[in-house]
Amino acid sequence: MGKKRKEVEEIVIDMTPMIDMTFLLIIFFILVNDMSKKDLEELKLPIAMEAGHDEPPERRQILNIRWFPAGGVPDGVVAQYSTLGIGIPPDQEWSDIVWRGQVLYYPNIDTGGRTDPIRKGRADYYWKLAQTMENEWVPFFERKMDKTLGIELPDDPILLRADRNTPFKYLQKIMEVCTRDGIQIWKVQLAASEDPNVVAAREKARGNQ
Amino acid sequence: MARRKKKKFEAIKTDMTPMIDVTFLLLIFFIVTLKFKILEGRLDAALPKDRGTSTAEAVEIDKIDMLIKVAEPGELIEDADNPRLLMYEGRRIRVEIGAHKYYYDPFNIEDPEDPLPELTAFLKDPAYDKEETPISLDARKGVVYGDIVVLLDVVIREKFQKVSFAGTHEQD
């Protein structure tokens, strides 16, 4: 009888294994969580077969180009711009360039009277991008001597990411900015997805060998 | 007095509840912020190194100029697989190399391993030194990123080393 009473008193759950498990799970998720994805906006990349698997070089910079058709700008983007005090006209297509979550170009950007150094006489809507490249990228890029030109050029690449529907002129504009004096970045990579069917087929073929 | 003291010794137990709470919050945070690795690749290209700075005369070399134009723009529709995404239907792009013309629909490619068989055959011409022949992609009005990537894919598959892009002809 005395024994039974003791059992009722000491119902204590041992928490130790549960806490161990939870810590293990936390460690797992910390390790799996890839923080390098923070530079990547969510985009639908076009598919390419030869897209070499991307191992990011150390000093590479990533530019995300977003584009939305007229009337198709998502609410989240409209809200993002309204916090900056910019209204997106509903009947106009919209595009911007994002670097590390920072907008470096959008269609109505104030030029502050700057003109395009390559296309003389035109307003320079890409001054912010050019400034970022010149002050924050190029000084940290490795430089190599180019034998035919006899000058040192930045030897690190930039990666351009865009939706498959994005008009190519926006990428061409960025490339133009890259060739400006004081920047002269010449290595450009275009992001593309690998076709999941092809990847699967290749792995299958490798398995059969 | 004696009874109270004895009870105190018996009941030294840390309260685990706050720790477990915090641990679960951390766990939930990491689960929510988890992004799985995306299959993402890249295509390499180069820009002209000397534009806008050099006054040296261009050396006449054998090169391939691809002029990319929109033959039929097609219609921007929602993707059947994912309504949040957009794609073009009935699009036709024309690639001009000198007098040669090639057509393709970048959003409806039959054989992804060989999207442009005629262009591939043209590029296989042994007259071109693949390491030295520069290819320039000149995209004109209305061309989108997806159109270019298909073409760049073909060029890179044929192992051309010097691929570059022309500037835009459009206003901002």
Interface residues (C-beta under 8 A of the other chain):
Chain A: M15 M18 I19 T22 F23 L25 I26 F29 I30 V32 N33 D34 K37 L40 K44 L45 P46 I47 A48 M49 E50 A51 G52 H53 D54 I65 P69 G72 P117 I118 R122 A123 Y125 D146 L149 L153 P157 L159 A162 D163 R164 N165 T166 P167 F168 K169 L171 Q172 K173 M175 E176 C178 T179 R180 D181 Q184 I185 W186 K187 V188 Q189 L190 A191 A192 S193 E194 D195 P196 N197 V198 V199
Chain B: M16 M19 I20 T23 F24 L26 L27 F30 I31 T33 L34 K35 K37 I38 L39 E40 G41 R42 L43 D44 A45 A46 L47 P48 K49 D50 R51 G52 T53 S54 L76 L85 L86 M87 Y88 P106 F107 P112 E113 A139 K141 G142 V143 V144 Y145 G146 D147 I148 V149 V150 L152 D153 I156 R157 F165 A166 G167 T168 E170 D172
